[in-house]
Amino acid sequence: MPDTIEDIKKRLEELDILIRETEARLPAHSTKPPVMVDLLEYEDEYDVLLKKLNGLKNM
């Protein structure tokens, strides 16, 4: 997991792209479980890194 502010920002940008691409793969009906799992994992990592970044900025 990234430790510096620069690394975290870079990974957040990558995750943002992955999240948008994954959301685009979701069908309008009957969501595919593997795609949904990917999306949830990306969103979870994004949230963790965002909290970490905010913690580093407040130091």
C-alpha positions in Angstrom: 0.0 0.0 0.0 1.4 3.4 -0.9 2.9 5.5 2.0 3.7 8.9 0.6 1.3 11.6 -0.3 2.4 11.5 -3.9 2.0 7.7 -4.1 -1.4 7.8 -2.5 -2.6 10.5 -4.9 -1.3 8.5 -7.9 -3.1 5.3 -6.7 -6.3 7.3 -6.1 -6.2 8.5 -9.7 -5.7 4.9 -10.9 -8.5 3.7 -8.7 -10.8 6.4 -10.0 -10.2 5.3 -13.5 -10.7 1.6 -12.6 -14.0 2.4 -10.7 -15.3 4.3 -13.7 -14.3 1.6 -16.2 -15.8 -1.1 -13.9 -19.1 0.8 -13.5 -19.3 1.1 -17.3 -19.1 -2.8 -17.5 -22.1 -3.2 -15.2 -25.2 -4.1 -17.1 -28.3 -2.2 -16.5 -30.0 -5.3 -15.3 -28.8 -8.4 -13.5 -25.4 -7.3 -12.2 -22.5 -9.8 -12.7 -21.1 -10.8 -9.3 -17.4 -10.8 -10.4 -17.7 -7.3 -11.7 -19.5 -6.2 -8.6 -16.8 -7.7 -6.4 -14.1 -5.8 -8.4 -16.0 -2.6 -8.0 -16.4 -3.0 -4.3 -12.7 -3.8 -3.8 -11.7 -0.7 -5.8 -14.1 1.5 -3.8 -12.9 0.0 -0.5 -9.2 0.6 -1.3 -10.1 4.1 -2.5 -11.8 4.9 0.8 -8.9 3.5 2.8 -6.3 5.5 0.9 -8.4 8.7 1.0 -8.6 8.4 4.8 -4.8 7.8 4.9 -4.2 10.8 2.7 -6.3 13.0 4.9 -4.5 11.8 8.0 -1.1 12.6 6.4 -2.3 16.0 5.4 -3.4 16.8 9.0 0.0 16.0 10.5 
